Each structure stands twice: as C-alpha cells, then as structure tokens.
Amino acid sequence: MDNVTIPCKRSNGSTRAYFHTREDAEHFANDPANWPTYKGDIAHLCAKCDVYHLSKPEWLEPGLTHQDAALLASMGVAVPEKMPGDLRCAQCHVPFRAGIHFLILSDGRMVCETD
C-alpha cells in the first residue's frame, strides 16, 4: 500500500492540486484545459507533504537577505546594488541592498528582515 499523505492546503483551507509524480504534474500543467490557472507553472516536490505541486516560478525563488547578499558578493556572485549612503543593519552591520526588505523598529533603528 502506498504511503498516504495529507496534501497541503491553501490559505483559504482548500486542498492544493497534488500529484504523485513530476510527470503527472507536468502533464496536467501542459494540458490546454488547465492553462488559465497552471500555464508556466513548475512541478516541485513539496517538503511538507511529499507530493508534487504546481507553482509559479516566482513563488519558488528563495528570499534573499542582506546577509545572503553580502556572502554571495564576497564570492563574486552578482547581487543587488547597495543602498545609497551608508545604510546598515543596526544588529549585524551588513549594508542594506536595493530590493531586499528590512524592518524599521519603533525606536527608529533599521534591521535585516529575518524569517
């Protein structure tokens, strides 16, 4: 008997479309009848429920933090430009970069956004 998993739910509580193989997910996404919702979606194995879901590519991009950008820049990888001036995190002192979120605390200090 196959392992039975409970697939992930959307924020509204409905069950997400799920597939037991990548091929099944890709076939479903490429069916013209499903294009209004799934055209261009990528099949990926879900780490939470161990089945395949279809997602927009931008949903799968990892969130880049200022610390990530600093590390990547130190390795020679292209990253977003630093913010003008000398804006740095009040905790880790890493320079802020364009397009990466940061938080402004009630006391006016700015810190890296972390999950």
Biotite code that builds the C-alpha atoms (Angstrom):
import biotite.structure as struc

atoms = struc.array([
    struc.Atom([0.000, 0.000, 0.000], chain_id="A", res_id=1, res_name="MET", atom_name="CA", element="C"),
    struc.Atom([1.308, 3.453, -0.908], chain_id="A", res_id=2, res_name="ASP", atom_name="CA", element="C"),
    struc.Atom([2.166, 5.885, 1.825], chain_id="A", res_id=3, res_name="ASN", atom_name="CA", element="C"),
    struc.Atom([-0.839, 8.099, 2.406], chain_id="A", res_id=4, res_name="VAL", atom_name="CA", element="C"),
    struc.Atom([-0.058, 11.757, 2.923], chain_id="A", res_id=5, res_name="THR", atom_name="CA", element="C"),
    struc.Atom([-2.324, 14.676, 3.555], chain_id="A", res_id=6, res_name="ILE", atom_name="CA", element="C"),
    struc.Atom([-1.550, 17.272, 0.884], chain_id="A", res_id=7, res_name="PRO", atom_name="CA", element="C"),
    struc.Atom([-1.001, 20.933, 1.730], chain_id="A", res_id=8, res_name="CYS", atom_name="CA", element="C"),
    struc.Atom([-3.905, 23.313, 1.934], chain_id="A", res_id=9, res_name="LYS", atom_name="CA", element="C"),
    struc.Atom([-4.207, 26.836, 0.564], chain_id="A", res_id=10, res_name="ARG", atom_name="CA", element="C"),
    struc.Atom([-4.574, 29.764, 2.941], chain_id="A", res_id=11, res_name="SER", atom_name="CA", element="C"),
    struc.Atom([-8.358, 29.546, 2.433], chain_id="A", res_id=12, res_name="ASN", atom_name="CA", element="C"),
    struc.Atom([-8.384, 25.912, 3.610], chain_id="A", res_id=13, res_name="GLY", atom_name="CA", element="C"),
    struc.Atom([-8.942, 24.250, 0.237], chain_id="A", res_id=14, res_name="SER", atom_name="CA", element="C"),
    struc.Atom([-6.681, 21.389, -0.805], chain_id="A", res_id=15, res_name="THR", atom_name="CA", element="C"),
    struc.Atom([-3.920, 22.272, -3.277], chain_id="A", res_id=16, res_name="ARG", atom_name="CA", element="C"),
    struc.Atom([-3.712, 20.281, -6.508], chain_id="A", res_id=17, res_name="ALA", atom_name="CA", element="C"),
    struc.Atom([-1.212, 17.489, -5.937], chain_id="A", res_id=18, res_name="TYR", atom_name="CA", element="C"),
    struc.Atom([0.378, 14.705, -7.942], chain_id="A", res_id=19, res_name="PHE", atom_name="CA", element="C"),
    struc.Atom([2.343, 11.580, -7.063], chain_id="A", res_id=20, res_name="HIS", atom_name="CA", element="C"),
    struc.Atom([4.897, 12.043, -9.879], chain_id="A", res_id=21, res_name="THR", atom_name="CA", element="C"),
    struc.Atom([6.552, 15.042, -11.505], chain_id="A", res_id=22, res_name="ARG", atom_name="CA", element="C"),
    struc.Atom([5.456, 13.716, -14.896], chain_id="A", res_id=23, res_name="GLU", atom_name="CA", element="C"),
    struc.Atom([1.783, 13.703, -13.841], chain_id="A", res_id=24, res_name="ASP", atom_name="CA", element="C"),
    struc.Atom([2.083, 17.289, -12.595], chain_id="A", res_id=25, res_name="ALA", atom_name="CA", element="C"),
    struc.Atom([3.803, 18.483, -15.783], chain_id="A", res_id=26, res_name="GLU", atom_name="CA", element="C"),
    struc.Atom([1.239, 16.686, -17.983], chain_id="A", res_id=27, res_name="HIS", atom_name="CA", element="C"),
    struc.Atom([-1.586, 18.390, -16.036], chain_id="A", res_id=28, res_name="PHE", atom_name="CA", element="C"),
    struc.Atom([0.082, 21.825, -16.307], chain_id="A", res_id=29, res_name="ALA", atom_name="CA", element="C"),
    struc.Atom([0.630, 21.403, -20.063], chain_id="A", res_id=30, res_name="ASN", atom_name="CA", element="C"),
    struc.Atom([-2.984, 20.431, -20.789], chain_id="A", res_id=31, res_name="ASP", atom_name="CA", element="C"),
    struc.Atom([-4.591, 23.428, -22.592], chain_id="A", res_id=32, res_name="PRO", atom_name="CA", element="C"),
    struc.Atom([-7.743, 22.951, -20.490], chain_id="A", res_id=33, res_name="ALA", atom_name="CA", element="C"),
    struc.Atom([-5.690, 23.856, -17.397], chain_id="A", res_id=34, res_name="ASN", atom_name="CA", element="C"),
    struc.Atom([-3.728, 26.773, -18.888], chain_id="A", res_id=35, res_name="TRP", atom_name="CA", element="C"),
    struc.Atom([-5.835, 29.558, -17.413], chain_id="A", res_id=36, res_name="PRO", atom_name="CA", element="C"),
    struc.Atom([-4.578, 28.557, -13.972], chain_id="A", res_id=37, res_name="THR", atom_name="CA", element="C"),
    struc.Atom([-1.429, 26.482, -14.438], chain_id="A", res_id=38, res_name="TYR", atom_name="CA", element="C"),
    struc.Atom([0.330, 27.557, -17.688], chain_id="A", res_id=39, res_name="LYS", atom_name="CA", element="C"),
    struc.Atom([4.001, 28.197, -16.948], chain_id="A", res_id=40, res_name="GLY", atom_name="CA", element="C"),
    struc.Atom([3.851, 26.605, -13.503], chain_id="A", res_id=41, res_name="ASP", atom_name="CA", element="C"),
    struc.Atom([6.711, 24.420, -12.301], chain_id="A", res_id=42, res_name="ILE", atom_name="CA", element="C"),
    struc.Atom([6.215, 20.990, -10.766], chain_id="A", res_id=43, res_name="ALA", atom_name="CA", element="C"),
    struc.Atom([8.105, 20.654, -7.483], chain_id="A", res_id=44, res_name="HIS", atom_name="CA", element="C"),
    struc.Atom([8.267, 18.116, -4.697], chain_id="A", res_id=45, res_name="LEU", atom_name="CA", element="C"),
    struc.Atom([6.772, 19.585, -1.527], chain_id="A", res_id=46, res_name="CYS", atom_name="CA", element="C"),
    struc.Atom([8.977, 19.238, 1.547], chain_id="A", res_id=47, res_name="ALA", atom_name="CA", element="C"),
    struc.Atom([5.906, 19.349, 3.804], chain_id="A", res_id=48, res_name="LYS", atom_name="CA", element="C"),
    struc.Atom([3.635, 16.704, 2.317], chain_id="A", res_id=49, res_name="CYS", atom_name="CA", element="C"),
    struc.Atom([5.962, 14.777, -0.046], chain_id="A", res_id=50, res_name="ASP", atom_name="CA", element="C"),
    struc.Atom([3.814, 15.092, -3.178], chain_id="A", res_id=51, res_name="VAL", atom_name="CA", element="C"),
    struc.Atom([4.217, 17.322, -6.242], chain_id="A", res_id=52, res_name="TYR", atom_name="CA", element="C"),
    struc.Atom([2.517, 20.700, -6.510], chain_id="A", res_id=53, res_name="HIS", atom_name="CA", element="C"),
    struc.Atom([2.445, 23.241, -9.331], chain_id="A", res_id=54, res_name="LEU", atom_name="CA", element="C"),
    struc.Atom([3.688, 26.739, -8.532], chain_id="A", res_id=55, res_name="SER", atom_name="CA", element="C"),
    struc.Atom([4.541, 29.958, -10.341], chain_id="A", res_id=56, res_name="LYS", atom_name="CA", element="C"),
    struc.Atom([8.345, 30.243, -10.726], chain_id="A", res_id=57, res_name="PRO", atom_name="CA", element="C"),
    struc.Atom([8.477, 33.420, -8.627], chain_id="A", res_id=58, res_name="GLU", atom_name="CA", element="C"),
    struc.Atom([6.812, 31.589, -5.721], chain_id="A", res_id=59, res_name="TRP", atom_name="CA", element="C"),
    struc.Atom([9.763, 29.193, -5.601], chain_id="A", res_id=60, res_name="LEU", atom_name="CA", element="C"),
    struc.Atom([12.520, 31.802, -5.531], chain_id="A", res_id=61, res_name="GLU", atom_name="CA", element="C"),
    struc.Atom([14.201, 31.887, -2.147], chain_id="A", res_id=62, res_name="PRO", atom_name="CA", element="C"),
    struc.Atom([14.026, 35.154, -0.260], chain_id="A", res_id=63, res_name="GLY", atom_name="CA", element="C"),
    struc.Atom([17.419, 36.866, -0.340], chain_id="A", res_id=64, res_name="LEU", atom_name="CA", element="C"),
    struc.Atom([18.505, 38.547, 2.878], chain_id="A", res_id=65, res_name="THR", atom_name="CA", element="C"),
    struc.Atom([21.137, 41.245, 3.245], chain_id="A", res_id=66, res_name="HIS", atom_name="CA", element="C"),
    struc.Atom([23.423, 38.690, 4.904], chain_id="A", res_id=67, res_name="GLN", atom_name="CA", element="C"),
    struc.Atom([22.898, 36.309, 1.953], chain_id="A", res_id=68, res_name="ASP", atom_name="CA", element="C"),
    struc.Atom([23.741, 39.104, -0.484], chain_id="A", res_id=69, res_name="ALA", atom_name="CA", element="C"),
    struc.Atom([26.899, 40.014, 1.447], chain_id="A", res_id=70, res_name="ALA", atom_name="CA", element="C"),
    struc.Atom([28.048, 36.382, 1.409], chain_id="A", res_id=71, res_name="LEU", atom_name="CA", element="C"),
    struc.Atom([27.302, 35.972, -2.301], chain_id="A", res_id=72, res_name="LEU", atom_name="CA", element="C"),
    struc.Atom([29.060, 39.267, -3.097], chain_id="A", res_id=73, res_name="ALA", atom_name="CA", element="C"),
    struc.Atom([32.152, 38.097, -1.188], chain_id="A", res_id=74, res_name="SER", atom_name="CA", element="C"),
    struc.Atom([32.214, 35.054, -3.514], chain_id="A", res_id=75, res_name="MET", atom_name="CA", element="C"),
    struc.Atom([31.943, 37.196, -6.644], chain_id="A", res_id=76, res_name="GLY", atom_name="CA", element="C"),
    struc.Atom([28.277, 36.453, -7.374], chain_id="A", res_id=77, res_name="VAL", atom_name="CA", element="C"),
    struc.Atom([26.199, 39.336, -8.773], chain_id="A", res_id=78, res_name="ALA", atom_name="CA", element="C"),
    struc.Atom([23.739, 40.684, -6.179], chain_id="A", res_id=79, res_name="VAL", atom_name="CA", element="C"),
    struc.Atom([21.517, 43.775, -5.899], chain_id="A", res_id=80, res_name="PRO", atom_name="CA", element="C"),
    struc.Atom([23.352, 47.083, -5.527], chain_id="A", res_id=81, res_name="GLU", atom_name="CA", element="C"),
    struc.Atom([23.931, 48.553, -2.081], chain_id="A", res_id=82, res_name="LYS", atom_name="CA", element="C"),
    struc.Atom([21.532, 51.271, -0.967], chain_id="A", res_id=83, res_name="MET", atom_name="CA", element="C"),
    struc.Atom([22.835, 54.822, -1.390], chain_id="A", res_id=84, res_name="PRO", atom_name="CA", element="C"),
    struc.Atom([24.693, 56.189, 1.609], chain_id="A", res_id=85, res_name="GLY", atom_name="CA", element="C"),
    struc.Atom([25.835, 54.046, 4.490], chain_id="A", res_id=86, res_name="ASP", atom_name="CA", element="C"),
    struc.Atom([22.583, 52.313, 5.469], chain_id="A", res_id=87, res_name="LEU", atom_name="CA", element="C"),
    struc.Atom([23.449, 49.246, 7.560], chain_id="A", res_id=88, res_name="ARG", atom_name="CA", element="C"),
    struc.Atom([21.624, 46.821, 9.824], chain_id="A", res_id=89, res_name="CYS", atom_name="CA", element="C"),
    struc.Atom([21.744, 48.000, 13.432], chain_id="A", res_id=90, res_name="ALA", atom_name="CA", element="C"),
    struc.Atom([22.359, 44.410, 14.597], chain_id="A", res_id=91, res_name="GLN", atom_name="CA", element="C"),
    struc.Atom([24.704, 42.758, 12.084], chain_id="A", res_id=92, res_name="CYS", atom_name="CA", element="C"),
    struc.Atom([26.086, 45.936, 10.450], chain_id="A", res_id=93, res_name="HIS", atom_name="CA", element="C"),
    struc.Atom([25.703, 44.486, 6.940], chain_id="A", res_id=94, res_name="VAL", atom_name="CA", element="C"),
    struc.Atom([24.944, 47.173, 4.300], chain_id="A", res_id=95, res_name="PRO", atom_name="CA", element="C"),
    struc.Atom([21.366, 47.213, 3.018], chain_id="A", res_id=96, res_name="PHE", atom_name="CA", element="C"),
    struc.Atom([20.769, 46.414, -0.645], chain_id="A", res_id=97, res_name="ARG", atom_name="CA", element="C"),
    struc.Atom([18.118, 47.575, -3.091], chain_id="A", res_id=98, res_name="ALA", atom_name="CA", element="C"),
    struc.Atom([15.073, 45.325, -3.357], chain_id="A", res_id=99, res_name="GLY", atom_name="CA", element="C"),
    struc.Atom([15.734, 43.364, -0.154], chain_id="A", res_id=100, res_name="ILE", atom_name="CA", element="C"),
    struc.Atom([13.406, 44.008, 2.782], chain_id="A", res_id=101, res_name="HIS", atom_name="CA", element="C"),
    struc.Atom([14.462, 45.496, 6.076], chain_id="A", res_id=102, res_name="PHE", atom_name="CA", element="C"),
    struc.Atom([12.495, 46.475, 9.161], chain_id="A", res_id=103, res_name="LEU", atom_name="CA", element="C"),
    struc.Atom([12.293, 49.848, 10.864], chain_id="A", res_id=104, res_name="ILE", atom_name="CA", element="C"),
    struc.Atom([11.883, 49.383, 14.600], chain_id="A", res_id=105, res_name="LEU", atom_name="CA", element="C"),
    struc.Atom([9.789, 51.670, 16.795], chain_id="A", res_id=106, res_name="SER", atom_name="CA", element="C"),
    struc.Atom([12.981, 53.321, 18.090], chain_id="A", res_id=107, res_name="ASP", atom_name="CA", element="C"),
    struc.Atom([13.996, 54.193, 14.503], chain_id="A", res_id=108, res_name="GLY", atom_name="CA", element="C"),
    struc.Atom([16.739, 51.571, 14.128], chain_id="A", res_id=109, res_name="ARG", atom_name="CA", element="C"),
    struc.Atom([16.728, 49.547, 10.916], chain_id="A", res_id=110, res_name="MET", atom_name="CA", element="C"),
    struc.Atom([17.443, 45.820, 10.979], chain_id="A", res_id=111, res_name="VAL", atom_name="CA", element="C"),
    struc.Atom([17.578, 42.940, 8.500], chain_id="A", res_id=112, res_name="CYS", atom_name="CA", element="C"),
    struc.Atom([14.286, 41.149, 7.972], chain_id="A", res_id=113, res_name="GLU", atom_name="CA", element="C"),
    struc.Atom([14.598, 37.518, 9.030], chain_id="A", res_id=114, res_name="THR", atom_name="CA", element="C"),
    struc.Atom([12.042, 34.728, 8.993], chain_id="A", res_id=115, res_name="ASP", atom_name="CA", element="C"),
])
